[in-house]
Amino acid sequence: MPGFISTVPHILLEEIGAPYQLVFVNLSGGAHKRPDYLRLNPNGLIPVLVQDDLVIYESAAICLHLIDTHPTCNLAPVVGSSERALFYQRLMWFACTLQPALSMYLHPNKSTNEPAMFPELRVRAEEKVNTLFELLDATLEGSGGPWLTGNTYSAADAYAFTLCRWSRGMARPGASWPHIGPYLHRILARPAVQRALQQEHLAEPWI
């Protein structure tokens, strides 16, 4: 599905340069709930990576697998280093903390069947996202380089970019923050990111 969290591994595949086939899943048509898809991911969520006999889901897991199987692409710090530990922390923070808050803002219907509650849930979610963006902005300020891990671009940056895009409709989107904004523009300038966005036919503004 264009623009969903599946954009993260899509960007990584473009960064890696490995051959792959992109298959769009029609969520509005219920393709993710059909038996053939549920055999790949019984949770009925995207994305799924199929590599020979291996089927793997969960975006962060797919990212880590791509990093491990393409070590020369340098999409994560050296294994065993303190930088690698912080990379894991940031990747999981995106997947387990920022992503759920943004998902609540975009899809309050996943938490309640009462439409009257949607506005309140979105307000609470936006407040939470603002708090998290404040943390992310401070992290970037102290990163010591243009990327989250300092001077080396990593999969965590692709994850940050994809999630920050989801805030475009908020009163204070990610691109409006003093350090997040320029950071997103640096990521957007990467050829691999441009290719992924174009292949997903995403309309501007991209951030």
VENDA-V42222 format. One record per run of one state. SS is the DSSP state (H for helix, E for strand, C for the rest). FROM is the first residue (numbers start at 1). TO is the last residue. If there is no record, write none. Layout:
BEGIN
ss: <SS | SS>
from: <FROM | FROM>
to: <TO | TO>
END
This chain:
BEGIN
ss: <C | H | C | H | C | H | C | E | C | E | C | H | C | H | C | H | C | H | C | H | C | E | C | E | C | H | C | H | C | H | C | H | C>
from: <1 | 6 | 17 | 31 | 34 | 35 | 39 | 48 | 52 | 54 | 58 | 59 | 70 | 71 | 74 | 82 | 107 | 108 | 111 | 115 | 142 | 147 | 148 | 150 | 151 | 155 | 166 | 174 | 177 | 180 | 189 | 191 | 200>
to: <5 | 16 | 30 | 33 | 34 | 38 | 47 | 51 | 53 | 57 | 58 | 69 | 70 | 73 | 81 | 106 | 107 | 110 | 114 | 141 | 146 | 147 | 149 | 150 | 154 | 165 | 173 | 176 | 179 | 188 | 190 | 199 | 207>
END
